[in-house]
Amino acid sequence: MYEDLLAGSKLNSKTCNDKYGISESTFYRYISTIKEFAWERHLQEVVYSTEDNTYKILKNFKIE
């Protein structure tokens, strides 16, 4: 799922259920873990878009 987000995909529980065969509760558990990992390790913010009810990576901050 993280690789899909990095590639610019937008994810929701339905698409992940279809692609990975995971339940809705598993999807939300994975999204939570991915959000923490992305921020702590890469300063990437995974956000929920109310426009299309999906999660996506919003920003990629670079430390120089």
Secondary structure as GFF3:
##gff-version 3
##sequence-region A 1 64
A	DSSP	alpha_helix	2	6	.	.	.	ID=ss1
A	DSSP	alpha_helix	13	20	.	.	.	ID=ss2
A	DSSP	alpha_helix	24	42	.	.	.	ID=ss3
A	DSSP	beta_strand	44	49	.	.	.	ID=ss4
A	DSSP	beta_strand	54	60	.	.	.	ID=ss5
###
